[in-house]
Amino acid sequence: MEAEASFSTISPPVFDGDNYQIWTVHMETYLDALDLWEALNVDYEIPVLPANSTMAQIKVHKEKKTKKSKAKACLFAAVSATIFSRIMSLQTAKEIWDYLKSEYEGDERIRGMQVLNLIRDFEMQKMKKTETIKEYADILLGIANRVRLLGSSLTDLRIVEKILVTLPERFEATITTFENMKDLTRITLAELLNALQAQE
């Protein structure tokens, strides 16, 4: 109970209109941790209590009603003022969630264009002389994760290949060592990054 109370004091991630896919992952986890995801994901009806209800029926009725209200309150708290003004007239958490999805997720064609733009950005990346391996890898992994959130794939092997091809000359000795010791198509991203960071 104490852990649940302390978790509920954590603010939900606020959506301001950008990075919808990332926000939804955060929000789903947040609502699930508060045991509110079902109230949002499944638009269940709250049955009317019979005239001579038992205490158990009253308790279940109140819990279901409270969960729906809490899920709606969480969504209201998790959006910027501009987005709130668009959703404030919606009646249920499910309606709000569906509206945000239709408004910000985009259709298949839009997601396809976003993926293409991200892949182009990925291909254009080159490690700067002032960058560390960690900084460069974080940029590449950030792009790859955004591609994955859009439902496409950018594998760790492709990231390894990109790093190997775009490294500055100062890492040539490490790459040569890898080539001599291991098949580069089987090296993991973690192995490569650890070896390169050790050289830095």
C-alpha positions in Angstrom: 0.0 0.0 0.0 2.8 2.4 0.9 4.6 1.7 -2.4 1.4 2.3 -4.3 0.8 5.6 -2.5 4.4 6.8 -3.3 4.1 5.8 -6.9 0.9 7.8 -7.4 2.7 10.9 -6.4 4.9 10.6 -9.5 3.6 12.9 -12.2 2.5 11.4 -15.5 4.5 12.3 -18.5 3.1 15.5 -20.2 2.2 15.3 -23.9 2.6 18.6 -25.7 2.0 17.4 -29.3 5.5 16.0 -30.0 6.8 12.5 -29.8 3.4 10.8 -29.5 4.7 7.3 -29.7 7.2 7.8 -26.9 4.5 9.4 -24.7 2.1 6.5 -25.3 4.7 4.0 -24.1 5.3 6.1 -20.9 1.6 6.6 -20.4 0.6 3.0 -20.8 3.2 2.0 -18.2 2.1 4.8 -15.9 -1.6 3.8 -16.1 -0.8 0.1 -15.8 1.3 0.7 -12.7 -1.7 2.5 -11.1 -4.0 -0.3 -12.2 -5.9 2.0 -14.5 -5.0 0.7 -17.9 -8.1 -1.6 -18.1 -10.4 1.3 -17.4 -8.9 3.1 -20.4 -8.2 0.3 -22.8 -11.5 -1.6 -22.4 -14.5 0.7 -22.4 -16.6 -1.4 -20.0 -20.0 -0.4 -18.9 -20.7 0.2 -15.2 -24.0 -1.7 -14.5 -26.7 0.0 -12.5 -26.9 -1.3 -9.0 -29.9 -3.4 -8.2 -32.3 -2.1 -5.5 -31.1 -4.4 -2.8 -27.4 -4.5 -3.6 -24.9 -6.4 -1.4 -21.9 -4.7 0.0 -19.7 -6.6 -2.5 -21.7 -5.3 -5.4 -21.5 -1.8 -4.1 -17.8 -2.1 -3.6 -17.2 -3.5 -7.2 -19.5 -0.8 -8.7 -17.6 2.0 -6.8 -14.1 0.6 -7.8 -15.1 0.4 -11.5 -16.5 3.9 -11.5 -13.5 5.3 -9.6 -11.0 3.7 -11.9 -12.7 5.3 -14.9 -12.6 8.7 -13.2 -9.0 8.3 -12.2 -7.9 7.2 -15.7 -9.7 10.3 -17.2 -8.0 12.5 -14.5 -4.6 11.0 -15.4 -5.1 11.8 -19.1 -6.2 15.3 -18.3 -3.1 15.8 -16.1 -0.8 14.3 -18.8 -1.5 16.8 -21.6 -0.5 20.4 -22.2 -3.1 23.2 -21.8 -3.5 23.4 -25.6 -4.3 19.7 -26.0 -6.5 19.8 -22.9 -8.8 22.4 -24.5 -9.3 19.9 -27.4 -10.2 16.9 -25.1 -12.0 18.5 -22.2 -15.5 17.8 -23.6 -14.8 14.1 -24.1 -16.7 11.9 -21.6 -14.5 8.9 -21.0 -10.9 8.0 -20.8 -11.3 5.7 -23.8 -12.7 8.5 -25.9 -9.8 10.7 -24.9 -7.2 8.0 -25.7 -8.8 7.2 -29.0 -9.0 10.9 -30.0 -5.3 11.5 -29.1 -4.4 8.4 -31.1 -6.3 9.4 -34.2 -5.0 13.0 -34.0 -1.3 12.4 -33.3 -0.3 8.9 -34.3 -1.0 9.6 -38.0 -2.0 7.1 -40.6 0.2 4.4 -42.2 1.5 6.8 -44.9 2.5 9.5 -42.4 4.3 6.9 -40.2 6.0 5.6 -43.3 7.3 9.1 -44.2 8.4 9.6 -40.6 10.4 6.3 -40.8 12.0 7.3 -44.1 13.0 10.7 -42.6 14.5 8.9 -39.5 16.4 6.4 -41.7 17.8 9.3 -43.8 18.8 11.0 -40.6 20.5 7.8 -39.5 22.4 7.4 -42.8 23.6 11.0 -42.7 25.1 10.6 -39.2 28.9 10.7 -38.9 30.9 10.7 -35.7 32.4 14.1 -35.0 36.0 14.4 -33.9 34.9 16.0 -30.6 32.2 13.3 -29.9 32.7 10.4 -27.6 31.6 6.9 -28.6 28.8 7.0 -26.0 27.5 10.3 -27.4 27.6 9.0 -31.0 26.0 5.7 -30.1 23.3 7.5 -28.1 22.4 9.5 -31.2 22.2 6.4 -33.4 20.2 4.4 -30.7 17.8 7.3 -30.3 17.0 7.3 -34.0 16.7 3.5 -34.0 14.3 3.5 -31.1 12.1 6.1 -32.7 12.0 4.0 -35.9 11.0 0.9 -33.7 8.3 2.9 -32.0 6.8 3.6 -35.4 6.6 -0.1 -36.1 9.6 -0.5 -38.3 12.9 -2.2 -37.7 16.5 -0.9 -37.4 18.6 -3.8 -36.1 21.5 -3.7 -33.7 23.6 -5.2 -36.5 22.8 -2.2 -38.8 23.9 0.1 -35.9 27.1 -1.9 -35.5 27.8 -1.6 -39.3 27.1 2.1 -39.2 29.5 2.7 -36.3 32.2 0.7 -37.9 31.9 2.5 -41.2 31.8 6.0 -39.7 34.4 5.9 -37.0 37.3 8.4 -37.2 40.8 7.1 -37.9 41.9 7.0 -34.3 39.8 3.8 -33.9 41.3 1.9 -36.8 43.6 -0.2 -34.5 40.6 -1.4 -32.5 38.6 -2.2 -35.6 41.6 -4.2 -37.0 41.8 -6.1 -33.8 38.2 -7.0 -34.0 38.5 -8.1 -37.6 41.4 -10.4 -36.7 39.7 -11.8 -33.6 36.0 -12.0 -34.5 33.6 -12.2 -37.4 32.3 -8.6 -37.5 28.8 -9.8 -38.5 28.5 -11.6 -35.2 29.8 -8.8 -32.9 27.1 -7.4 -30.6 26.5 -3.7 -30.2 27.5 -3.9 -26.5 30.8 -5.7 -27.3 31.7 -3.1 -29.9 30.8 -0.1 -27.6 32.7 -1.5 -24.7 35.9 -2.1 -26.8 35.7 1.4 -28.3 35.1 3.1 -25.0 38.0 1.2 -23.5 40.2 2.8 -26.1 39.0 6.3 -25.5 
